[in-house]
Amino acid sequence: MRIEVSAKHMELTDAIREYADQKAAKLPRYYDGVQEIEVVFEKNGRGEFMVELRVDSEKHDTFVAKQSGLDVYECLDQSVDKMARQLTDFKEKLKNSKR
């Protein structure tokens, strides 16, 4: 599994990169078919941050979770929670369809 972290219109510090890697690395436990995770941080002109999380997986199109707010760490946490929910729901859907 590969994790890519990038930023638009802002500086990507080592602390943010490490935090994103740490959070993203936990996602495969919700669904084993995760192949690649991409985390994109963006800052708009009003000082708000947006975090977009894209997960490429087997047997499904790319999962996407977005969150915006004033705190970059909180945005990342919330987008990871959204993604965990999407992956869990998809795994349950797969399990139920095999019965």
C-alpha positions as a printed NumPy array, in Angstrom:
array([[  0.   ,   0.   ,   0.   ],
       [  1.243,   3.455,  -0.917],
       [  0.425,   6.721,   0.858],
       [  0.929,  10.041,  -0.93 ],
       [  0.601,  13.366,   0.873],
       [  0.555,  16.66 ,  -1.037],
       [ -0.496,  20.277,  -0.551],
       [ -1.836,  23.124,  -2.696],
       [ -1.408,  26.799,  -1.811],
       [  0.275,  25.999,   1.509],
       [  3.504,  24.627,   2.911],
       [  3.416,  20.975,   3.874],
       [  5.35 ,  20.703,   7.129],
       [  6.948,  17.496,   8.384],
       [  4.524,  17.415,  11.328],
       [  1.483,  17.532,   9.045],
       [  2.976,  14.921,   6.71 ],
       [  3.759,  12.526,   9.59 ],
       [  0.302,  12.999,  11.112],
       [ -1.343,  12.32 ,   7.742],
       [  0.787,   9.196,   7.207],
       [ -0.063,   7.945,  10.695],
       [ -3.813,   8.483,  10.226],
       [ -3.948,   7.119,   6.671],
       [ -2.012,   3.986,   7.607],
       [ -4.924,   2.922,   9.836],
       [ -7.45 ,   2.821,   6.97 ],
       [ -6.599,  -0.647,   5.564],
       [ -7.893,  -2.266,   8.742],
       [-11.41 ,  -1.261,   7.658],
       [-11.078,  -2.875,   4.216],
       [ -8.251,  -5.167,   3.091],
       [ -8.463,  -4.191,  -0.582],
       [ -6.925,  -0.732,  -0.119],
       [ -4.116,  -0.234,  -2.635],
       [ -3.283,   3.476,  -2.533],
       [ -4.177,   6.413,  -0.301],
       [ -3.787,  10.021,  -1.407],
       [ -4.14 ,  12.924,   1.029],
       [ -4.374,  16.437,  -0.446],
       [ -4.28 ,  19.528,   1.764],
       [ -5.445,  22.834,   0.317],
       [ -5.7  ,  26.33 ,   1.763],
       [ -8.072,  28.874,   0.252],
       [ -7.825,  32.654,   0.356],
       [ -9.978,  33.024,   3.482],
       [ -7.618,  30.942,   5.623],
       [ -9.748,  27.786,   5.551],
       [ -8.209,  24.403,   4.975],
       [ -9.673,  21.609,   2.891],
       [ -8.529,  18.019,   3.152],
       [ -9.376,  15.564,   0.418],
       [ -8.759,  11.887,   1.018],
       [ -8.807,   9.497,  -1.954],
       [ -8.544,   5.752,  -1.496],
       [ -7.995,   3.464,  -4.472],
       [ -9.144,  -0.071,  -3.772],
       [ -9.922,  -3.394,  -5.375],
       [-13.46 ,  -4.098,  -6.612],
       [-14.61 ,  -0.474,  -6.336],
       [-14.062,   2.953,  -7.815],
       [-12.021,   5.438,  -5.844],
       [-13.472,   6.396,  -2.463],
       [-13.389,  10.154,  -1.74 ],
       [-13.875,  12.057,   1.532],
       [-13.582,  15.845,   1.828],
       [-13.637,  18.108,   4.843],
       [-12.997,  21.814,   5.282],
       [-12.484,  24.002,   8.323],
       [-10.098,  26.274,  10.174],
       [ -7.903,  23.583,  11.798],
       [ -5.97 ,  21.353,   9.397],
       [ -5.604,  18.511,  11.921],
       [ -9.325,  18.483,  12.738],
       [-10.153,  18.428,   9.019],
       [ -7.855,  15.446,   8.533],
       [ -9.379,  13.6  ,  11.501],
       [-12.911,  14.166,  10.207],
       [-12.072,  13.099,   6.66 ],
       [-10.399,   9.923,   7.976],
       [-13.56 ,   9.195,  10.001],
       [-15.688,   9.665,   6.874],
       [-13.413,   7.368,   4.901],
       [-13.452,   4.713,   7.624],
       [-17.246,   4.764,   7.482],
       [-17.272,   4.424,   3.689],
       [-14.824,   1.503,   3.765],
       [-16.709,  -0.245,   6.578],
       [-20.029,   0.124,   4.758],
       [-18.529,  -1.217,   1.529],
       [-16.993,  -4.202,   3.33 ],
       [-20.357,  -5.003,   4.931],
       [-22.055,  -4.695,   1.539],
       [-19.568,  -7.153,   0.051],
       [-20.036,  -9.562,   2.945],
       [-23.828,  -9.461,   2.647],
       [-23.803,  -9.961,  -1.126],
       [-21.782, -13.181,  -0.814],
       [-24.409, -14.883,   1.337]])
